[in-house]
């Protein structure tokens, strides 16, 4: 049974927790670039997921978690998180950059991962929006003026887009150097087009969810198919399908969970 929300700081990570049946694997949510676990609140409280233990973390340098010095690369985020996770099994649910971190984390945890849901994770260069804008700056420019401009742009656009309004709340808490490093990594990894292959090589049950028509595009879908990664689209949604269409996204996740042998 879901016993309500809880927040705690563990191993330097801010964790938003929903308690549930301890016999179920824990649903572990990993946020995107500039985001925090706050973006998953509505999804975590959805009745379809009631009864599952759930944890949404703020990665180092994001949200309310500790800042890392020096900033952590994407694989280092996965290693730091793996070192602090409680024993037990997990279903990884990664969004955008979190899908990339979750891909690395799944390789580290191996048999402890009961399943992996990648929501709009970076696969091709077409998936780079804010990351491409950030990476186009030099680091000094971004720290001096670029970060503030980005926050103002997202806040303004959030007046007309609920997902961006939530994003603005988290983005202002991000550490600019951490944001810049991870943005440049995402652009490079997406351009290399190896992330679908890495996901396809994982042995646990997995799926990729995208928003349609505003989310991942044709090249990403093509690469997923080539890597034999099943994908499905949440209709009338963009990059944050779990915010744009919470009920439909929760139903997709619930169906995946029902198919797991746990």
Helices and strands as residue ranges (DSSP letters): E 5-10, E 13-18, E 26-30, G 37-40, H 41-44, G 47-49, E 54-58, H 74-84, E 90-95, H 97-109, G 110-112, E 113-119, G 125-127, H 130-135, H 139-141, I 142-146, H 147-157, H 162-171, H 176-192, H 195-200, E 206-213, H 218-226, E 231-237, H 241-244, H 246-259
